[in-house]
Amino acid sequence: MIRIKVAIGCLILLCGYALNAQAQTFDDYVLSLKHQALEQGYSQSLVNKAFAQIKLRKKVIYSDKNQPEFRLTLDTYIPKALPKWKVAKARKLYKQYYPLLTKISAQYHVQPRFIVALWGIESNFGKFTGHYDVMSALVSLAYEGRRRAFFERQIIATLAIMKRDGMTRSQLKGSWAGAMGQVQFMPGTYLAYAVDGNDDGKIDLTHSVPDALASAANYLHKIGWRDDMTWGRQVHLPKNFDLEKPNIKSAKLLSVWEKLGVRRYSGKDLPVRQIKARLVVPDDRNGRIYLVYHNYETLLKWNRSNYFAITVGTLADRIAYPPIDLR
């Protein structure tokens, strides 16, 4: 009975907190953020500039609450995400920037084709970087409350970027979610992993291709990328393969998958390498099925979506094959 009363009391407190949060006006919330920033050591001058004319962007909140659910399978999603023109553009830019990509690859140990693939998926090679005022977008999303702690961290990271890099509010433009630049870094990611790729003494992920590509490679490298392997491959399962068997999808050596009857989608044997892979079935056994390696898990750290990781990997493969004449 005591535990029940305690639980009810906690629930009442939580409900009361939620109601108070909802009752707080937007202006009062902005004021609380300013106090938080000052307490963390940011100057009054910087705080005033960062929060000047912050507006509640209802369109941002609407976008966050109404993100479309996937109703496609990979068989229909991949052709939409990777039309022929996009693959052709990726291959063209790969060739155009190959000297730069080779330099970046040597420094950060990430294959060039994956850098270009991420560039293409995140912003259509820099064409769509977003036009929203990042601070207003982040404050609006934090005020809405669904992921308040996350967005408040991004707000503080934005202040740190302004302080470190001397950036102004007008320079901080991005998506409705606050992601910035040609590789769509959230402010926290920008702060931790963005680098000066062209050695001009500043970081500009929106206008500088070298900065954007080097930053993407640095991020992948720091979160565990390996340049001695690919990401995965589409495979074919034998008819009697039991996908419901316990632990059947967990990581196993390729030789074990071979013995279980798993083959490349073409029907050929799996590679002879002492590496582990796990089975990914994004749709059902009638859809596309993949064996994925360590680098796939790294792509999921960038974006926790199987469709995202598979699309990036697929574009990287289409950049590499057939081989591009680099003369």
C-alpha positions as CSV (number, residue, x, y, z in Angstrom):
1,M,0.0,0.0,0.0
2,I,2.9,2.4,0.9
3,R,4.5,1.6,-2.4
4,I,1.3,2.4,-4.3
5,K,0.9,5.7,-2.4
6,V,4.5,6.6,-3.2
7,A,4.0,5.7,-6.9
8,I,0.8,7.8,-7.1
9,G,2.6,10.7,-5.4
10,C,5.4,10.5,-7.9
11,L,2.9,10.4,-10.7
12,I,1.2,13.5,-9.4
13,L,4.5,15.3,-9.1
14,L,5.4,14.4,-12.7
15,C,2.0,15.4,-14.0
16,G,2.4,18.7,-12.1
17,Y,5.8,19.2,-13.6
18,A,4.5,18.6,-17.1
19,L,1.6,21.0,-16.5
20,N,4.0,23.7,-15.2
21,A,6.2,23.2,-18.2
22,Q,3.3,23.6,-20.5
23,A,2.1,26.6,-18.6
24,Q,5.4,28.4,-18.9
25,T,5.3,31.1,-21.6
26,F,7.8,31.0,-24.4
27,D,9.4,34.2,-23.3
28,D,9.8,32.9,-19.7
29,Y,11.4,29.8,-21.1
30,V,13.9,31.8,-23.2
31,L,14.7,33.8,-20.1
32,S,15.4,30.5,-18.2
33,L,17.7,29.4,-21.0
34,K,19.6,32.7,-20.8
35,H,20.2,32.2,-17.1
36,Q,21.3,28.7,-17.7
37,A,23.9,29.9,-20.3
38,L,25.2,32.6,-18.0
39,E,25.6,30.0,-15.2
40,Q,27.7,27.9,-17.5
41,G,30.1,30.8,-18.0
42,Y,29.0,32.4,-21.3
43,S,29.2,36.2,-21.3
44,Q,26.3,38.5,-21.2
45,S,27.2,39.9,-24.6
46,L,27.3,36.5,-26.3
47,V,24.0,35.4,-24.6
48,N,22.3,38.6,-25.7
49,K,23.5,38.1,-29.3
50,A,22.6,34.4,-29.3
51,F,19.0,34.9,-28.0
52,A,18.2,38.2,-29.8
53,Q,14.8,38.1,-31.4
54,I,14.3,34.3,-30.8
55,K,10.9,33.3,-32.1
56,L,8.7,30.4,-31.5
57,R,8.6,28.5,-34.8
58,K,5.4,26.6,-34.9
59,K,6.3,25.1,-38.3
60,V,9.3,23.5,-36.7
61,I,7.2,21.9,-33.9
62,Y,4.7,20.7,-36.5
63,S,7.5,19.1,-38.6
64,D,8.8,17.3,-35.5
65,K,5.4,16.0,-34.6
66,N,4.5,15.0,-38.1
67,Q,7.5,13.2,-39.4
68,P,6.3,10.7,-42.1
69,E,6.3,7.0,-41.1
70,F,7.9,4.6,-43.5
71,R,5.3,2.9,-45.5
72,L,7.8,1.8,-48.2
73,T,9.9,-1.3,-48.5
74,L,13.5,-1.1,-49.6
75,D,12.5,-2.3,-53.0
76,T,10.5,0.9,-53.4
77,Y,12.5,3.2,-51.2
78,I,16.0,2.7,-52.7
79,P,14.9,3.7,-56.3
80,K,13.3,6.8,-54.9
81,A,16.3,7.7,-52.7
82,L,18.9,6.8,-55.4
83,P,17.6,7.8,-58.8
84,K,20.0,7.4,-61.8
85,W,20.8,11.1,-61.9
86,K,21.9,11.1,-58.2
87,V,24.2,8.1,-58.8
88,A,25.6,9.7,-61.9
89,K,26.2,13.0,-60.0
90,A,27.9,11.1,-57.1
91,R,30.3,9.4,-59.6
92,K,31.0,12.7,-61.3
93,L,31.8,14.5,-58.0
94,Y,33.8,11.6,-56.9
95,K,36.1,12.0,-59.9
96,Q,36.1,15.8,-59.6
97,Y,37.2,15.8,-56.0
98,Y,39.3,12.7,-56.0
99,P,42.6,14.4,-55.2
100,L,40.9,16.1,-52.1
101,L,39.1,12.8,-51.2
102,T,42.4,10.9,-51.4
103,K,44.1,13.4,-49.0
104,I,41.1,13.2,-46.6
105,S,41.0,9.4,-46.8
106,A,44.7,9.2,-45.9
107,Q,44.3,11.4,-42.9
108,Y,41.1,10.0,-41.5
109,H,41.1,6.4,-42.8
110,V,37.7,6.5,-44.5
111,Q,37.2,5.3,-48.1
112,P,36.3,8.3,-50.4
113,R,33.2,6.6,-51.8
114,F,31.6,6.6,-48.4
115,I,32.4,10.3,-47.8
116,V,30.7,11.2,-51.1
117,A,27.7,8.9,-50.4
118,L,27.1,10.6,-47.0
119,W,27.4,14.0,-48.7
120,G,24.8,13.0,-51.3
121,I,22.3,11.5,-48.8
122,E,22.5,14.3,-46.3
123,S,22.2,17.4,-48.5
124,N,22.2,16.3,-52.1
125,F,25.9,17.3,-52.4
126,G,25.4,20.6,-50.6
127,K,22.3,21.7,-52.5
128,F,19.9,21.5,-49.5
129,T,21.4,22.6,-46.3
130,G,18.4,24.3,-44.7
131,H,17.3,28.0,-44.3
132,Y,16.0,27.9,-40.7
133,D,17.5,30.1,-38.0
134,V,19.2,27.3,-35.9
135,M,18.7,29.0,-32.5
136,S,15.0,29.7,-33.1
137,A,14.5,26.1,-34.3
138,L,16.3,24.6,-31.3
139,V,14.6,26.7,-28.7
140,S,11.2,26.0,-30.3
141,L,11.9,22.3,-30.1
142,A,13.2,22.4,-26.6
143,Y,10.2,24.5,-25.5
144,E,7.8,21.9,-27.0
145,G,9.3,19.5,-24.5
146,R,9.3,16.1,-26.2
147,R,13.1,16.0,-26.3
148,R,13.9,19.0,-24.1
149,A,17.2,17.8,-22.6
150,F,18.6,16.9,-26.0
151,F,17.7,20.2,-27.6
152,E,18.9,22.2,-24.6
153,R,22.3,20.5,-25.1
154,Q,22.2,21.5,-28.7
155,I,21.4,25.1,-27.7
156,I,24.5,25.2,-25.4
157,A,26.6,23.7,-28.1
158,T,25.5,26.4,-30.5
159,L,26.7,29.0,-28.0
160,A,30.0,27.2,-27.8
161,I,30.3,27.3,-31.6
162,M,29.6,31.0,-31.6
163,K,32.2,31.6,-28.9
164,R,34.9,29.3,-30.4
165,D,34.5,30.1,-34.1
166,G,33.3,33.6,-33.9
167,M,30.1,32.8,-35.8
168,T,27.1,35.0,-35.8
169,R,23.4,34.1,-35.6
170,S,22.9,35.0,-39.2
171,Q,25.6,32.4,-40.2
172,L,23.9,29.6,-38.3
173,K,21.3,28.3,-40.8
174,G,20.1,24.7,-41.0
175,S,17.2,22.3,-41.2
176,W,14.1,22.6,-39.1
177,A,15.7,20.2,-36.6
178,G,18.8,22.4,-36.3
179,A,21.2,20.3,-38.4
180,M,23.8,22.4,-40.3
181,G,25.9,22.4,-43.3
182,Q,26.5,20.1,-46.3
183,V,26.8,17.0,-44.0
184,Q,24.0,18.1,-41.7
185,F,25.7,18.1,-38.3
186,M,23.7,18.9,-35.2
187,P,25.5,21.6,-33.1
188,G,26.9,19.1,-30.6
189,T,28.3,17.0,-33.5
190,Y,29.6,20.2,-35.2
191,L,31.4,21.2,-32.0
192,A,33.0,17.8,-31.5
193,Y,33.9,16.8,-35.0
194,A,33.9,19.7,-37.5
195,V,37.3,20.5,-38.9
196,D,39.1,23.0,-41.1
197,G,39.5,20.9,-44.3
198,N,41.2,23.6,-46.5
199,D,43.5,25.1,-43.8
200,D,42.1,28.6,-44.2
201,G,41.8,29.1,-40.4
202,K,38.0,28.7,-40.1
203,I,35.4,26.0,-40.2
204,D,32.5,26.4,-42.7
205,L,30.4,23.4,-43.3
206,T,27.9,25.2,-45.4
207,H,30.1,26.8,-48.1
208,S,33.3,24.9,-48.0
209,V,33.3,21.4,-49.6
210,P,36.8,20.6,-48.1
211,D,35.5,21.4,-44.6
212,A,32.3,19.4,-45.1
213,L,34.0,16.3,-46.5
214,A,36.9,16.3,-44.0
215,S,34.4,16.8,-41.1
216,A,32.3,13.8,-42.3
217,A,35.4,11.7,-42.5
218,N,36.6,12.8,-39.1
219,Y,33.3,12.0,-37.5
220,L,33.2,8.5,-39.0
221,H,36.8,7.9,-37.9
222,K,36.2,9.1,-34.4
223,I,33.1,6.9,-34.0
224,G,34.9,3.7,-35.1
225,W,35.0,3.5,-38.9
226,R,37.4,0.9,-40.4
227,D,38.9,1.4,-43.9
228,D,39.9,-2.3,-44.3
229,M,36.3,-3.5,-44.9
230,T,33.1,-2.4,-46.6
231,W,29.7,-2.0,-45.0
232,G,27.8,-5.2,-45.9
233,R,26.1,-6.8,-48.8
234,Q,22.7,-8.1,-49.9
235,V,22.4,-11.8,-49.6
236,H,20.2,-14.7,-50.5
237,L,18.8,-17.1,-47.9
238,P,18.0,-20.8,-48.5
239,K,14.3,-21.7,-48.5
240,N,14.4,-23.6,-45.2
241,F,16.2,-20.7,-43.4
242,D,14.4,-20.1,-40.1
243,L,14.4,-16.4,-39.4
244,E,12.6,-16.9,-36.1
245,K,15.3,-19.2,-34.6
246,P,16.8,-17.6,-31.4
247,N,19.9,-15.5,-32.1
248,I,19.9,-16.4,-35.8
249,K,20.4,-12.8,-36.8
250,S,23.3,-12.2,-34.3
251,A,26.9,-11.7,-35.4
252,K,28.7,-14.7,-36.7
253,L,31.8,-15.4,-38.8
254,L,31.2,-15.3,-42.5
255,S,32.3,-19.0,-42.6
256,V,29.4,-19.8,-40.3
257,W,26.9,-18.0,-42.5
258,E,28.3,-19.9,-45.4
259,K,27.6,-23.2,-43.7
260,L,24.1,-22.0,-42.9
261,G,23.5,-21.7,-46.6
262,V,23.7,-17.9,-46.9
263,R,25.1,-16.7,-50.2
264,R,25.7,-13.4,-52.0
265,Y,22.6,-12.2,-53.8
266,S,24.1,-13.4,-57.1
267,G,24.3,-16.9,-55.6
268,K,28.1,-16.9,-55.3
269,D,29.9,-17.9,-52.1
270,L,30.5,-15.3,-49.4
271,P,33.9,-13.7,-49.1
272,V,36.6,-15.7,-47.4
273,R,37.5,-13.4,-44.5
274,Q,37.7,-13.8,-40.8
275,I,35.2,-11.2,-39.9
276,K,31.8,-11.2,-38.3
277,A,28.5,-10.1,-39.8
278,R,25.0,-10.0,-38.6
279,L,21.8,-10.4,-40.5
280,V,19.5,-7.4,-41.2
281,V,15.9,-7.9,-42.4
282,P,14.4,-4.4,-42.6
283,D,11.1,-5.6,-44.2
284,D,10.4,-9.3,-44.2
285,R,12.0,-12.4,-45.7
286,N,10.5,-11.5,-49.1
287,G,12.3,-8.2,-49.0
288,R,15.9,-7.3,-49.2
289,I,18.2,-9.1,-46.7
290,Y,21.7,-8.1,-45.8
291,L,24.8,-9.3,-44.0
292,V,26.3,-6.2,-42.4
293,Y,29.7,-5.6,-40.9
294,H,31.3,-3.3,-38.4
295,N,31.0,-0.2,-40.6
296,Y,27.3,-0.6,-40.8
297,E,27.1,-0.2,-37.0
298,T,29.1,3.0,-37.4
299,L,26.6,4.4,-39.9
300,L,23.9,3.7,-37.4
301,K,25.7,5.9,-34.9
302,W,25.4,8.7,-37.4
303,N,21.7,8.0,-38.0
304,R,19.7,5.2,-36.2
305,S,17.9,4.1,-39.3
306,N,18.4,0.8,-41.2
307,Y,17.1,2.5,-44.4
308,F,19.6,5.4,-44.0
309,A,22.6,3.0,-43.5
310,I,21.6,0.7,-46.3
311,T,21.0,3.7,-48.7
312,V,24.5,5.2,-47.9
313,G,26.1,1.8,-48.4
314,T,24.3,1.2,-51.6
315,L,25.3,4.6,-53.0
316,A,28.9,4.0,-52.0
317,D,28.8,0.7,-53.9
318,R,27.3,2.3,-57.0
319,I,30.1,5.0,-56.9
320,A,32.7,2.3,-56.8
321,Y,31.2,-0.2,-59.3
322,P,31.7,-0.1,-62.2
323,P,35.2,1.5,-61.6
324,I,35.5,5.1,-62.5
325,D,38.2,6.2,-65.0
326,L,40.1,8.7,-62.9
327,R,42.4,9.8,-65.8
